[in-house]
Amino acid sequence: MGLAALVVRVLYVLSVLRDYTPVSDAYHYHTIAIEVAAGHGVAHTYPFDFLHHTAWRPPLYPLLLGAVYAVTGPKVGAAQALNVVLGTAVVLMAAIVAWRLAGRWAGVVAGGLAAVYPPLVFNDGPPLSEPLGLLLLLATVLLLIERRAGWAGVASGLLVLSRASAQFFVVSLIGWVLWRLGWRRALAYVGCVALVLAPWVGRNWIRMGSPVLVTSNGFNLNAIYSPEARASRGFVDAVFDPRFADLREGITNEVELDAALRRHALASLRDDPLQVVDVVRGNLPAFLELQPGRNRAPESADGRNLRLRDLTSPVVPLMIAAGVAGMWLLRRRPGIGPLVIAAVVLSGATLASVPAPRLRAPLDLVCCIAVGGGLAELAGPTARFRLLDLWRRRPTRRAGLRAGHDI
């Protein structure tokens, strides 16, 4: 299974991404990692025109990639190799989580699906943080299944440092830990999350004047909910869009820019709170790949081969539907809670902002696990019933045959 996942990803990178050049988010991660490797720390020129300490992106992936670049040099191939390894580890971890959740065969099916499911394979080529985030998400779930709340808090803290929207997931998960594991473990969970996040928050407080986790939340909010976004009927980039020149005037600090963009967007939301409903409703068809044509721009920016994407996109709504059914079948399993929370909360955050297909990765992975577990849930009792029925019928049938022969 792990070998199959590795082979599929290597073949994908070598055949499809041989001449890949990072752009957009991948370019940011790549160039931040170069600064890390050069000894400048987590630094970048975006969103300004000078090199500065940044919290625009969560730091864990560029730090890891920077460590790789320190050894190999700033080679895109090294980043691809790192993500292939991380993606293969995600497949193995998915199999382990499904096995712990619903048995051995659930693990086999879930791992097999995750190894070849196209949207997950597509994520493991460009230098993006999705494979690392998925690995930490599964580590959190597995540790909670095993009731190791403190270590789950460590994994959750690292997850927040690799994926901005994970903040909402961790906050939601606290309630589940309290309900299922008790207040002592809930305190241990929260305390370990805080300990992991403290150095990064402290660094931002010292370097940028505010104890923040990321400085791009205001940008993302503004990109969807500002009056300019409504006028454009789509995503707007406040860094390059000339309509925001007055708002950006004189700002040279990420925290200040984040606050200004957040205020601008929230003022628009206060005037029309139902914008959120409109955005979610409009994003849903693209999110579910029911209108895959709308995803061509973000998927091209994320390095995906559009012809291959077009061939495989019809399977996505089927997998999501099967995954939802699997989650329902597993609803009485104690470990399904964190997976459902991850699917709902992280998908909700994506639907309410930018429905780029790569950001659907947590739901894609949860669906692979849920399908494996759901099939095991269906097949397990049925298989046992059939074996029991066969065992009961065989002696009776033989007895009848003997009776007929005696007659």
C-alpha positions in Angstrom: 0.0 0.0 0.0 2.7 2.4 1.0 4.8 1.3 -2.0 1.8 1.8 -4.3 1.2 5.3 -3.0 4.9 6.1 -3.5 5.0 4.8 -7.0 1.8 6.6 -8.1 3.1 9.9 -6.7 6.6 9.5 -8.2 5.1 8.7 -11.6 2.8 11.7 -11.4 5.6 14.1 -10.6 7.9 12.7 -13.3 5.3 12.5 -16.0 3.2 15.6 -15.3 5.3 18.0 -13.2 8.7 17.5 -14.8 8.9 21.2 -15.9 6.8 22.7 -13.1 7.5 26.2 -11.9 5.9 27.4 -8.6 3.4 30.2 -8.8 0.9 31.8 -6.4 0.9 30.1 -3.0 3.5 27.5 -4.0 5.8 30.3 -5.0 5.4 31.9 -1.6 6.2 28.7 0.3 9.1 28.1 -2.0 10.7 31.5 -1.6 10.1 31.7 2.1 11.9 28.4 2.4 14.8 29.9 0.4 15.0 32.7 3.0 14.9 30.1 5.8 17.7 28.2 4.2 19.7 31.4 3.8 19.5 32.1 7.5 17.0 35.0 7.2 14.2 33.2 9.1 10.6 33.2 8.0 10.8 36.2 5.8 9.5 37.4 2.4 8.8 40.5 0.3 5.1 39.9 -0.1 2.8 41.8 0.6 5.3 44.7 0.4 8.3 45.4 -1.8 11.0 44.8 0.8 12.2 41.7 2.7 10.6 41.5 6.1 9.7 39.0 8.8 6.4 37.5 7.8 3.5 35.6 9.3 1.5 35.7 6.0 1.8 31.9 5.7 1.8 29.4 8.6 5.5 28.7 9.3 5.9 25.0 9.8 6.0 23.9 6.1 8.4 26.6 4.9 10.6 25.8 7.9 10.7 22.1 7.0 11.2 22.9 3.3 13.9 25.4 4.3 15.8 22.7 6.2 15.6 20.5 3.0 16.9 23.4 0.9 19.7 24.0 3.3 21.0 20.5 2.3 20.0 20.3 -1.4 19.9 23.9 -2.4 16.6 25.7 -3.6 15.6 23.0 -6.0 11.9 22.5 -6.8 12.6 18.8 -7.3 13.7 18.6 -3.6 10.3 20.2 -2.6 8.5 17.7 -4.8 10.4 14.8 -3.2 9.6 16.1 0.2 5.9 16.2 -0.6 5.9 12.8 -2.2 7.3 11.4 1.0 4.8 13.3 3.1 1.9 12.2 0.9 3.0 8.6 1.1 3.1 8.9 4.9 -0.5 10.4 4.8 -1.7 7.2 3.0 -0.1 5.0 5.6 -1.5 7.1 8.4 -5.0 7.0 6.9 -4.8 3.2 6.8 -3.8 3.1 10.5 -6.6 5.5 11.5 -9.2 3.5 9.6 -7.9 0.2 11.1 -8.1 1.6 14.6 -11.6 2.9 13.8 -13.2 -0.1 12.1 -10.8 -2.9 11.7 -8.1 -4.3 9.5 -10.1 -4.4 6.2 -11.2 -0.8 6.8 -7.5 0.1 6.9 -6.8 -1.8 3.7 -9.6 -0.1 1.8 -9.0 3.4 3.1 -5.2 3.2 2.4 -5.9 1.8 -1.1 -8.3 4.6 -1.9 -6.0 7.3 -0.5 -3.1 5.9 -2.4 -4.7 6.5 -5.8 -7.5 9.1 -5.2 -6.6 11.8 -7.8 -7.2 15.0 -5.7 -4.9 13.7 -3.0 -2.2 12.6 -5.5 -2.4 16.1 -7.2 -1.7 17.8 -3.9 1.6 15.9 -3.4 3.6 17.5 -6.3 3.8 21.3 -5.9 5.5 22.8 -2.8 2.3 23.3 -0.8 1.5 22.6 2.8 -1.4 20.2 2.3 0.5 16.9 2.8 2.1 18.1 6.0 -1.3 19.4 7.3 -3.1 16.1 6.5 -0.4 14.1 8.2 -0.7 16.2 11.4 -4.5 16.1 11.2 -4.4 12.3 11.1 -1.8 12.2 13.9 -4.2 14.3 16.0 -7.1 11.9 15.3 -5.1 8.8 16.0 -3.8 10.1 19.3 -7.4 11.1 20.3 -8.6 7.6 19.4 -5.9 6.2 21.7 -7.0 8.8 24.4 -3.5 10.5 24.5 -4.9 14.0 24.7 -1.6 15.7 25.6 0.2 14.4 22.5 -2.9 15.1 20.5 -2.5 18.7 21.6 1.1 18.8 20.4 -0.1 17.5 17.0 -2.9 20.0 16.9 -0.6 22.9 17.7 1.7 21.8 14.9 -1.3 21.5 12.6 -2.3 25.1 13.3 1.3 26.1 12.4 0.9 24.4 9.0 -2.7 25.3 8.1 -4.3 28.6 8.9 -7.9 27.3 8.9 -6.9 24.7 11.5 -7.5 27.3 14.2 -11.3 26.7 13.8 -10.8 22.9 13.9 -8.8 22.9 17.1 -11.2 25.2 18.9 -14.1 22.9 17.8 -12.2 19.9 18.9 -11.8 21.1 22.5 -15.5 20.5 23.1 -15.3 16.9 21.8 -12.3 16.2 24.0 -14.1 17.6 27.0 -17.2 15.5 26.2 -15.5 12.2 25.4 -12.3 12.3 27.4 -13.1 14.4 30.4 -12.0 17.8 31.7 -8.5 16.7 32.8 -7.6 15.5 29.3 -9.2 18.6 27.9 -7.0 20.8 30.0 -3.9 18.7 28.9 -5.0 19.1 25.3 -5.4 22.9 25.5 -2.2 23.3 27.5 -0.1 21.4 24.9 -1.6 23.3 22.0 -0.8 26.6 23.8 2.8 25.4 24.5 3.4 24.6 20.9 2.0 27.9 19.6 3.6 30.1 22.2 7.1 30.5 20.5 5.5 31.5 17.2 3.1 33.9 18.8 5.8 35.4 20.9 8.0 35.8 17.8 5.2 37.7 16.0 4.6 39.9 19.1 8.3 40.9 19.1 8.8 41.2 15.4 5.5 42.7 14.3 4.0 44.1 17.5 1.0 41.8 17.9 0.6 38.2 19.2 -1.0 36.8 16.1 -0.9 33.4 14.4 -1.2 34.6 10.8 -1.6 37.9 9.1 -3.5 36.9 6.1 -7.0 36.3 7.6 -8.0 39.9 6.8 -6.7 39.6 3.3 -8.8 36.4 2.7 -11.9 38.0 4.3 -11.5 41.1 2.2 -10.9 39.0 -1.0 -14.4 37.6 -0.8 -16.6 40.0 1.3 -15.4 43.5 0.5 -17.5 45.8 -1.7 -14.9 45.5 -4.4 -15.3 41.7 -4.3 -19.0 42.0 -4.6 -18.6 44.4 -7.5 -16.2 42.0 -9.2 -18.3 38.9 -8.4 -15.2 37.0 -7.3 -11.9 37.0 -5.6 -10.0 40.3 -5.4 -6.3 40.7 -4.4 -6.0 43.8 -2.3 -2.2 43.8 -2.7 -2.3 44.4 -6.4 -5.8 45.7 -7.1 -5.5 49.5 -7.6 -8.9 50.0 -5.9 -7.2 49.4 -2.6 -4.4 51.8 -3.1 -5.8 54.3 -0.6 -6.4 51.7 2.0 -2.8 50.4 1.7 -1.3 53.9 1.7 1.4 54.3 4.4 1.1 50.7 5.8 4.4 48.8 6.0 3.4 46.3 8.7 1.6 43.0 8.0 -0.5 43.3 11.2 -1.6 46.7 10.3 -2.5 45.7 6.8 -4.4 42.6 8.1 -6.4 44.8 10.5 -7.3 47.4 7.8 -8.5 44.7 5.3 -10.4 43.0 8.0 -12.2 46.2 9.1 -13.0 46.9 5.4 -14.6 43.5 4.9 -16.4 43.4 8.2 -18.0 46.7 7.5 -19.4 45.2 4.3 -20.6 42.1 6.2 -22.4 44.2 8.8 -24.3 45.9 6.0 -25.3 42.6 4.5 -24.7 39.5 6.7 -26.4 37.2 4.2 -23.4 37.6 1.9 -22.0 34.5 3.7 -25.0 32.4 2.6 -24.6 33.7 -1.0 -20.9 32.9 -1.0 -21.4 29.3 0.4 -24.2 28.7 -2.1 -22.2 29.9 -5.0 -19.1 28.0 -4.0 -20.8 24.7 -3.4 -21.0 23.5 -7.0 -17.3 24.2 -7.6 -16.3 22.7 -4.2 -18.2 19.4 -5.1 -16.7 19.4 -8.6 -20.2 19.8 -10.1 -18.9 22.7 -12.0 -15.3 21.8 -12.5 -14.8 24.5 -15.1 -14.9 27.1 -12.4 -11.8 25.5 -10.8 -9.5 25.8 -13.8 -7.8 29.0 -12.7 -7.0 27.9 -9.1 -6.0 24.4 -10.2 -3.7 25.7 -12.9 -2.1 28.0 -10.3 -1.7 25.0 -8.0 0.2 23.1 -10.7 -2.4 20.6 -11.6 -2.7 19.1 -15.1 -6.0 20.3 -16.3 -6.6 17.5 -18.8 -6.0 14.9 -16.1 -8.1 16.8 -13.7 -11.0 16.9 -16.3 -10.8 13.2 -16.7 -10.9 12.5 -13.0 -13.2 15.2 -11.6 -16.5 13.1 -12.1 -15.3 10.8 -9.3 -15.2 13.5 -6.7 -18.9 14.0 -6.0 -19.3 10.2 -5.9 -16.5 9.9 -3.4 -17.9 12.7 -1.2 -21.4 11.1 -1.3 -19.9 7.7 -0.3 -17.8 9.3 2.4 -20.9 11.0 3.9 -22.7 7.6 3.9 -19.6 6.0 5.5 -19.5 8.6 8.3 -23.2 7.9 9.0 -22.5 4.2 9.2 -19.6 4.8 11.6 -21.5 7.3 13.8 -21.4 5.0 16.8 -17.7 4.5 16.6 -16.1 6.6 19.4 -13.2 7.8 17.1 -15.3 9.1 14.3 -16.0 12.4 16.0 -12.7 14.2 15.3 -12.9 13.1 11.6 -16.4 14.5 11.2 -15.4 17.7 13.0 -12.4 18.0 10.6 -14.6 17.4 7.5 -17.3 19.8 8.6 -15.3 22.7 10.1 -12.4 22.8 7.5 -14.9 22.3 4.6 -17.0 25.1 6.0 -14.1 27.4 6.2 -13.3 26.7 2.6 -16.9 27.1 1.4 -17.1 30.5 3.1 -14.0 31.8 1.4 -12.2 30.3 -1.6 -13.2 26.8 -2.8 -9.9 25.9 -4.4 -9.9 22.1 -4.8 -6.6 21.6 -2.9 -8.2 23.2 0.2 -10.8 20.4 0.1 -8.1 17.9 1.0 -9.2 17.2 4.6 -12.7 16.2 3.3 -11.2 14.1 0.5 -9.0 12.2 3.0 -11.8 11.8 5.6 -14.0 10.4 2.8 -11.4 7.8 1.9 -11.3 6.7 5.6 -15.0 6.8 6.0 -15.6 4.7 2.8 -13.2 2.1 4.1 -14.8 2.1 7.5 -18.3 2.1 6.2 -17.7 -0.9 3.9 -16.2 -2.8 6.8 -19.2 -1.9 8.9 -21.5 -3.2 6.2 -19.5 -6.3 5.3 -18.5 -7.3 8.9 -21.8 -8.2 10.4 -23.1 -9.6 7.0 -20.0 -11.8 6.6 -20.4 -13.1 10.1 -24.1 -13.8 9.6 -23.4 -15.7 6.3 -20.7 -17.8 7.9 -23.0 -18.6 10.9 -25.9 -19.4 8.6 -23.7 -21.7 6.5 -22.4 -23.5 9.6 -26.0 -24.1 10.8 -27.3 -25.2 7.4 -24.6 -27.8 6.5 -25.3 -30.4 9.3 -29.1 -30.1 8.7 -28.7 -30.7 5.0 -26.4 -33.7 5.6 -28.9 -35.1 8.1 -31.7 -34.7 5.5 -29.7 -36.5 2.9 -28.9 -39.4 5.2 -32.6 -39.6 6.1 -33.6 -39.8 2.5 -31.1 -42.5 1.8 -32.4 -44.6 4.7 -35.9 -44.4 3.4 
